[in-house]
Structures are given as C-alpha cells and as structure tokens.
Amino acid sequence: MPTSLMDIEVLLFAAARESVGSDTICVQVPDQAVADDVMQALGQTLPELSGLLAACRLAVDCQYVGPHEAISVDSEVALIPPVSGG
C-alpha cells in the first residue's frame, strides 16, 4: 500500500530565503512525518540549501523542535538559519 503524503508549507528566513528567492516553500512528506522528514524533503526539493541545512533549526508552532518532533498538516513550520547580530 503506498504511503500517503501531506503538503507542508515551510516559512524561510534570512539566508535560506535569500538562497531560494522566496519566503515560503511547500514540500511533501509522509503522513505522520517528523521534523527530520521535513528537513530531508527540503534538501531534496531545494538543493541550493544543501550547504546551509545542517546549520539550520526547524521551528514548529513558534517552538524549536528536535528531529523526532511530530509534524501535522496544520502546523506552522519555519526553517531558521543561524543568525548573528551585534
């Protein structure tokens, strides 16, 4: 039986947004996906982010999450690259 997929919209910020040229991207992940599935889908969909993804964090519903955090279709998901300030 084929795996069901869901579309997840991911908000992009800073260097990620600049690399892609957009502030959002939609990726497909399996139903019952976790954060790591979203990161893998981003890497496959956006090869231009391959050098940046390892340093990025994923936030779900305004909270940083680990790789095993569940993602639902109605979650707000954001890719947060490293930031610096002064």
DRENTI-646370 format. One record per atom (N, C-alpha, C, CB): x, y, z; atom name. Coordinates in nm, 4 decimals. Glycine has a CB too. Layout:
<nodes>
((X; Y; Z); 'CA')
...
</nodes>
This chain:
<nodes>
((0.0847; -0.1183; 0.0000); 'N')
((0.0000; 0.0000; 0.0000); 'CA')
((0.0890; 0.1244; 0.0000); 'C')
((-0.0962; -0.0001; 0.1228); 'CB')
((0.0686; 0.2177; -0.0931); 'N')
((0.1529; 0.3369; -0.0997); 'CA')
((0.1348; 0.4257; 0.0239); 'C')
((0.1212; 0.4165; -0.2264); 'CB')
((0.2423; 0.4946; 0.0550); 'N')
((0.2396; 0.5862; 0.1682); 'CA')
((0.1615; 0.7116; 0.1305); 'C')
((0.3831; 0.6226; 0.2131); 'CB')
((0.0748; 0.7568; 0.2203); 'N')
((0.0037; 0.8826; 0.1990); 'CA')
((0.0993; 0.9982; 0.2239); 'C')
((-0.1211; 0.8931; 0.2916); 'CB')
((0.0833; 1.1022; 0.1468); 'N')
((0.1685; 1.2200; 0.1616); 'CA')
((0.0847; 1.3396; 0.2030); 'C')
((0.2441; 1.2502; 0.0308); 'CB')
((0.1510; 1.4323; 0.2704); 'N')
((0.0855; 1.5587; 0.3028); 'CA')
((0.1783; 1.6723; 0.2604); 'C')
((0.0509; 1.5678; 0.4557); 'CB')
((0.1182; 1.7841; 0.2231); 'N')
((0.1932; 1.9040; 0.1856); 'CA')
((0.2135; 1.9894; 0.3093); 'C')
((0.1197; 1.9845; 0.0744); 'CB')
((0.3379; 2.0292; 0.3309); 'N')
((0.3730; 2.1160; 0.4433); 'CA')
((0.4331; 2.2441; 0.3871); 'C')
((0.4727; 2.0452; 0.5417); 'CB')
((0.3765; 2.3573; 0.4254); 'N')
((0.4343; 2.4858; 0.3877); 'CA')
((0.5382; 2.5231; 0.4916); 'C')
((0.3250; 2.5964; 0.3755); 'CB')
((0.6576; 2.5580; 0.4442); 'N')
((0.7684; 2.5925; 0.5328); 'CA')
((0.8045; 2.7389; 0.5085); 'C')
((0.8923; 2.4987; 0.5090); 'CB')
((0.8068; 2.8164; 0.6153); 'N')
((0.8490; 2.9557; 0.6078); 'CA')
((1.0016; 2.9605; 0.6048); 'C')
((0.7926; 3.0382; 0.7279); 'CB')
((1.0572; 3.0434; 0.5195); 'N')
((1.2027; 3.0563; 0.5066); 'CA')
((1.2457; 3.1942; 0.5539); 'C')
((1.2482; 3.0324; 0.3602); 'CB')
((1.3580; 3.1993; 0.6233); 'N')
((1.4077; 3.3260; 0.6770); 'CA')
((1.5543; 3.3463; 0.6406); 'C')
((1.3899; 3.3306; 0.8294); 'CB')
((1.5965; 3.4716; 0.6422); 'N')
((1.7364; 3.5139; 0.6286); 'CA')
((1.8046; 3.4460; 0.5097); 'C')
((1.8136; 3.4831; 0.7573); 'CB')
((1.9183; 3.3804; 0.5328); 'N')
((1.9990; 3.3216; 0.4254); 'CA')
((1.9212; 3.2174; 0.3457); 'C')
((2.1248; 3.2584; 0.4831); 'CB')
((1.8328; 3.1432; 0.4111); 'N')
((1.7524; 3.0429; 0.3394); 'CA')
((1.6602; 3.1124; 0.2395); 'C')
((1.6691; 2.9566; 0.4391); 'CB')
((1.5949; 3.2183; 0.2828); 'N')
((1.5051; 3.2928; 0.1940); 'CA')
((1.5836; 3.3535; 0.0781); 'C')
((1.4305; 3.4036; 0.2721); 'CB')
((1.7018; 3.4076; 0.1071); 'N')
((1.7836; 3.4693; 0.0025); 'CA')
((1.8323; 3.3651; -0.0982); 'C')
((1.9035; 3.5422; 0.0647); 'CB')
((1.8702; 3.2470; -0.0514); 'N')
((1.9191; 3.1415; -0.1404); 'CA')
((1.8110; 3.0930; -0.2349); 'C')
((1.9724; 3.0247; -0.0596); 'CB')
((1.6887; 3.0843; -0.1845); 'N')
((1.5779; 3.0296; -0.2615); 'CA')
((1.5050; 3.1372; -0.3415); 'C')
((1.4807; 2.9592; -0.1691); 'CB')
((1.5070; 3.2599; -0.2924); 'N')
((1.4365; 3.3684; -0.3598); 'CA')
((1.2880; 3.3710; -0.3295); 'C')
((1.4565; 3.3578; -0.5072); 'CB')
((1.2500; 3.3097; -0.2171); 'N')
((1.1097; 3.3053; -0.1773); 'CA')
((1.1026; 3.2974; -0.0253); 'C')
((1.0358; 3.1844; -0.2430); 'CB')
((0.9894; 3.3395; 0.0313); 'N')
((0.9768; 3.3315; 0.1771); 'CA')
((0.8996; 3.2086; 0.2235); 'C')
((0.9091; 3.4555; 0.2294); 'CB')
((0.8506; 3.1274; 0.1280); 'N')
((0.7854; 3.0010; 0.1635); 'CA')
((0.8158; 2.8954; 0.0577); 'C')
((0.6321; 3.0202; 0.1782); 'CB')
((0.8072; 2.7718; 0.0990); 'N')
((0.8204; 2.6588; 0.0073); 'CA')
((0.7267; 2.5493; 0.0570); 'C')
((0.9699; 2.6075; -0.0015); 'CB')
((0.6695; 2.4762; -0.0342); 'N')
((0.5824; 2.3642; 0.0022); 'CA')
((0.6570; 2.2349; -0.0288); 'C')
((0.4449; 2.3703; -0.0747); 'CB')
((0.6643; 2.1457; 0.0688); 'N')
((0.7278; 2.0160; 0.0498); 'CA')
((0.6291; 1.9049; 0.0839); 'C')
((0.8554; 2.0041; 0.1363); 'CB')
((0.6484; 1.7904; 0.0236); 'N')
((0.5652; 1.6741; 0.0535); 'CA')
((0.6410; 1.5816; 0.1469); 'C')
((0.5241; 1.5995; -0.0762); 'CB')
((0.5728; 1.5395; 0.2516); 'N')
((0.6282; 1.4460; 0.3489); 'CA')
((0.5240; 1.3380; 0.3758); 'C')
((0.6694; 1.5190; 0.4814); 'CB')
((0.5674; 1.2234; 0.4276); 'N')
((0.4704; 1.1194; 0.4592); 'CA')
((0.3753; 1.1641; 0.5702); 'C')
((0.5423; 0.9909; 0.5001); 'CB')
((0.2538; 1.1099; 0.5683); 'N')
((0.1650; 1.1285; 0.6834); 'CA')
((0.2411; 1.0810; 0.8061); 'C')
((0.0282; 1.0503; 0.6662); 'CB')
((0.2146; 1.1395; 0.9199); 'N')
((0.2823; 1.1066; 1.0446); 'CA')
((0.4317; 1.1385; 1.0367); 'C')
((0.2618; 0.9588; 1.0784); 'CB')
((0.4644; 1.2446; 0.9646); 'N')
((0.6034; 1.2873; 0.9484); 'CA')
((0.6565; 1.3479; 1.0767); 'C')
((0.6159; 1.3878; 0.8340); 'CB')
((0.7890; 1.3486; 1.0865); 'N')
((0.8589; 1.4161; 1.1953); 'CA')
((0.9464; 1.5254; 1.1335); 'C')
((0.9448; 1.3148; 1.2804); 'CB')
((1.0031; 1.6088; 1.2184); 'N')
((1.0825; 1.7225; 1.1728); 'CA')
((1.1938; 1.6803; 1.0773); 'C')
((1.1421; 1.7954; 1.2918); 'CB')
((1.2589; 1.5685; 1.1051); 'N')
((1.3670; 1.5226; 1.0182); 'CA')
((1.3165; 1.4927; 0.8769); 'C')
((1.4330; 1.3982; 1.0776); 'CB')
((1.1928; 1.4446; 0.8638); 'N')
((1.1345; 1.4214; 0.7317); 'CA')
((1.1216; 1.5528; 0.6543); 'C')
((0.9968; 1.3534; 0.7448); 'CB')
((1.0845; 1.6588; 0.7238); 'N')
((1.0726; 1.7905; 0.6605); 'CA')
((1.2101; 1.8387; 0.6155); 'C')
((1.0083; 1.8930; 0.7576); 'CB')
((1.3107; 1.8219; 0.6999); 'N')
((1.4466; 1.8646; 0.6640); 'CA')
((1.4964; 1.7875; 0.5415); 'C')
((1.5435; 1.8439; 0.7833); 'CB')
((1.4715; 1.6582; 0.5366); 'N')
((1.5126; 1.5782; 0.4211); 'CA')
((1.4398; 1.6222; 0.2952); 'C')
((1.4871; 1.4296; 0.4470); 'CB')
((1.3113; 1.6497; 0.3071); 'N')
((1.2334; 1.6960; 0.1920); 'CA')
((1.2844; 1.8312; 0.1430); 'C')
((1.0842; 1.7058; 0.2282); 'CB')
((1.3224; 1.9177; 0.2355); 'N')
((1.3782; 2.0472; 0.1965); 'CA')
((1.5082; 2.0285; 0.1187); 'C')
((1.4025; 2.1351; 0.3205); 'CB')
((1.5934; 1.9387; 0.1658); 'N')
((1.7200; 1.9130; 0.0973); 'CA')
((1.6995; 1.8575; -0.0430); 'C')
((1.8041; 1.8167; 0.1783); 'CB')
((1.5993; 1.7726; -0.0606); 'N')
((1.5710; 1.7151; -0.1918); 'CA')
((1.5056; 1.8167; -0.2844); 'C')
((1.4814; 1.5929; -0.1777); 'CB')
((1.4168; 1.8985; -0.2298); 'N')
((1.3437; 1.9956; -0.3095); 'CA')
((1.4286; 2.1172; -0.3435); 'C')
((1.2191; 2.0389; -0.2366); 'CB')
((1.5166; 2.1554; -0.2501); 'N')
((1.5981; 2.2763; -0.2653); 'CA')
((1.7466; 2.2444; -0.2520); 'C')
((1.5576; 2.3818; -0.1613); 'CB')
((1.8075; 2.1855; -0.3548); 'N')
((1.9493; 2.1508; -0.3435); 'CA')
((2.0383; 2.2719; -0.3156); 'C')
((1.9952; 2.0828; -0.4702); 'CB')
((1.9918; 2.3916; -0.3490); 'N')
((2.0700; 2.5118; -0.3217); 'CA')
((2.0870; 2.5367; -0.1715); 'C')
((2.0039; 2.6323; -0.3869); 'CB')
((2.0078; 2.4707; -0.0882); 'N')
((2.0203; 2.4846; 0.0574); 'CA')
((2.1083; 2.3776; 0.1205); 'C')
((1.8839; 2.4803; 0.1208); 'CB')
((2.1636; 2.2859; 0.0404); 'N')
((2.2341; 2.1710; 0.0961); 'CA')
((2.3472; 2.2122; 0.1920); 'C')
((2.2906; 2.0862; -0.0168); 'CB')
((2.4196; 2.3160; 0.1617); 'N')
((2.5281; 2.3598; 0.2493); 'CA')
((2.4805; 2.4300; 0.3749); 'C')
((2.6192; 2.4504; 0.1747); 'CB')
((2.3589; 2.4777; 0.3757); 'N')
((2.3046; 2.5549; 0.4872); 'CA')
((2.2196; 2.4712; 0.5830); 'C')
((2.2223; 2.6690; 0.4339); 'CB')
((2.1560; 2.3671; 0.5324); 'N')
((2.0588; 2.2923; 0.6132); 'CA')
((2.1163; 2.2345; 0.7419); 'C')
((2.0013; 2.1811; 0.5316); 'CB')
((2.2397; 2.1877; 0.7390); 'N')
((2.2990; 2.1267; 0.8588); 'CA')
((2.3077; 2.2255; 0.9746); 'C')
((2.4382; 2.0728; 0.8269); 'CB')
((2.3153; 2.3536; 0.9438); 'N')
((2.3268; 2.4558; 1.0481); 'CA')
((2.1911; 2.5158; 1.0860); 'C')
((2.4206; 2.5664; 1.0021); 'CB')
((2.0855; 2.4766; 1.0168); 'N')
((1.9521; 2.5334; 1.0410); 'CA')
((1.8778; 2.4585; 1.1501); 'C')
((1.8698; 2.5319; 0.9130); 'CB')
((1.7805; 2.5258; 1.2080); 'N')
((1.6882; 2.4644; 1.3044); 'CA')
((1.5484; 2.4733; 1.2469); 'C')
((1.6958; 2.5341; 1.4450); 'CB')
((1.4662; 2.3806; 1.2873); 'N')
((1.3263; 2.3824; 1.2473); 'CA')
((1.2428; 2.4261; 1.3667); 'C')
((1.2806; 2.2430; 1.1948); 'CB')
((1.1514; 2.5177; 1.3435); 'N')
((1.0575; 2.5612; 1.4469); 'CA')
((0.9179; 2.5186; 1.4032); 'C')
((1.0652; 2.7171; 1.4707); 'CB')
((0.8432; 2.4639; 1.4968); 'N')
((0.7054; 2.4216; 1.4712); 'CA')
((0.6171; 2.4932; 1.5716); 'C')
((0.6890; 2.2650; 1.4818); 'CB')
((0.5216; 2.5674; 1.5194); 'N')
((0.4312; 2.6455; 1.6032); 'CA')
((0.5091; 2.7340; 1.7014); 'C')
((0.3362; 2.5523; 1.6798); 'CB')
((0.6092; 2.8024; 1.6468); 'N')
((0.6913; 2.9022; 1.7189); 'CA')
((0.7809; 2.8415; 1.8275); 'C')
((0.6008; 3.0060; 1.7824); 'CB')
((0.8106; 2.7126; 1.8194); 'N')
((0.8995; 2.6464; 1.9158); 'CA')
((1.0046; 2.5678; 1.8378); 'C')
((0.8189; 2.5517; 2.0129); 'CB')
((1.1324; 2.5821; 1.8761); 'N')
((1.2345; 2.4969; 1.8165); 'CA')
((1.2058; 2.3526; 1.8528); 'C')
((1.3760; 2.5381; 1.8631); 'CB')
((1.2282; 2.2611; 1.7584); 'N')
((1.1987; 2.1200; 1.7812); 'CA')
((1.3193; 2.0341; 1.7453); 'C')
((1.0757; 2.0765; 1.6997); 'CB')
((1.3203; 1.9151; 1.8006); 'N')
((1.4213; 1.8161; 1.7674); 'CA')
((1.3798; 1.7374; 1.6448); 'C')
((1.4456; 1.7222; 1.8851); 'CB')
((1.4669; 1.6491; 1.5972); 'N')
((1.4410; 1.5772; 1.4726); 'CA')
((1.3243; 1.4796; 1.4778); 'C')
((1.5624; 1.5036; 1.4332); 'CB')
((1.2812; 1.4390; 1.5960); 'N')
((1.1746; 1.3403; 1.6083); 'CA')
((1.0390; 1.4009; 1.6452); 'C')
((1.2130; 1.2383; 1.7110); 'CB')
((1.0303; 1.5339; 1.6425); 'N')
((0.9035; 1.6022; 1.6741); 'CA')
((0.8021; 1.5789; 1.5620); 'C')
((0.9266; 1.7550; 1.6951); 'CB')
((0.6820; 1.5408; 1.5992); 'N')
((0.5758; 1.5158; 1.5012); 'CA')
((0.5332; 1.6456; 1.4330); 'C')
((0.4544; 1.4494; 1.5690); 'CB')
((0.5017; 1.6344; 1.3061); 'N')
((0.4542; 1.7464; 1.2248); 'CA')
((0.3150; 1.7112; 1.1754); 'C')
((0.5514; 1.7768; 1.1048); 'CB')
((0.2230; 1.8052; 1.1876); 'N')
((0.0896; 1.7815; 1.1317); 'CA')
((0.0660; 1.8808; 1.0187); 'C')
((-0.0213; 1.7944; 1.2414); 'CB')
((-0.0329; 1.8527; 0.9378); 'N')
((-0.0608; 1.9349; 0.8211); 'CA')
((-0.0966; 2.0788; 0.8594); 'C')
((-0.1736; 1.8732; 0.7404); 'CB')
((-0.1483; 2.0998; 0.9796); 'N')
((-0.1849; 2.2355; 1.0208); 'CA')
((-0.0787; 2.3037; 1.1066); 'C')
((-0.3145; 2.2320; 1.0964); 'CB')
((0.0395; 2.2421; 1.1192); 'N')
((0.1493; 2.3040; 1.1943); 'CA')
((0.2072; 2.4214; 1.1159); 'C')
((0.2600; 2.2003; 1.2251); 'CB')
((0.2508; 2.5245; 1.1874); 'N')
((0.3280; 2.6309; 1.1248); 'CA')
((0.4748; 2.5904; 1.1362); 'C')
((0.3001; 2.7720; 1.1924); 'CB')
((0.5389; 2.5706; 1.0240); 'N')
((0.6768; 2.5207; 1.0207); 'CA')
((0.7659; 2.6284; 0.9612); 'C')
((0.6875; 2.3880; 0.9385); 'CB')
((0.8792; 2.6528; 1.0279); 'N')
((0.9729; 2.7547; 0.9812); 'CA')
((1.1152; 2.6997; 0.9850); 'C')
((0.9619; 2.8832; 1.0671); 'CB')
((1.1910; 2.7290; 0.8793); 'N')
((1.3323; 2.6944; 0.8742); 'CA')
((1.4110; 2.8165; 0.9189); 'C')
((1.3753; 2.6479; 0.7309); 'CB')
((1.4861; 2.7991; 1.0271); 'N')
((1.5594; 2.9101; 1.0865); 'CA')
((1.7096; 2.8872; 1.0672); 'C')
((1.5243; 2.9254; 1.2377); 'CB')
((1.7738; 2.9660; 0.9811); 'N')
((1.9183; 2.9530; 0.9651); 'CA')
((1.9903; 3.0194; 1.0822); 'C')
((1.9641; 3.0150; 0.8313); 'CB')
((2.1207; 2.9952; 1.0938); 'N')
((2.1956; 3.0617; 1.2002); 'CA')
((2.1844; 3.2137; 1.1844); 'C')
((2.3446; 3.0174; 1.1985); 'CB')
((2.1764; 3.2819; 1.2946); 'N')
((2.1680; 3.4286; 1.2917); 'CA')
((2.2847; 3.4859; 1.3689); 'C')
((2.0331; 3.4792; 1.3509); 'CB')
((2.3211; 3.6048; 1.3324); 'N')
((2.4244; 3.6755; 1.4081); 'CA')
((2.3764; 3.8175; 1.4278); 'C')
((2.5636; 3.6720; 1.3352); 'CB')
((2.4300; 3.8812; 1.5222); 'N')
((2.3891; 4.0181; 1.5498); 'CA')
((2.4977; 4.0894; 1.6275); 'C')
((2.2566; 4.0214; 1.6273); 'CB')
((2.4733; 4.2104; 1.6505); 'N')
((2.5755; 4.2834; 1.7219); 'CA')
((2.5204; 4.4069; 1.7836); 'C')
((2.6886; 4.3176; 1.6321); 'CB')
</nodes>
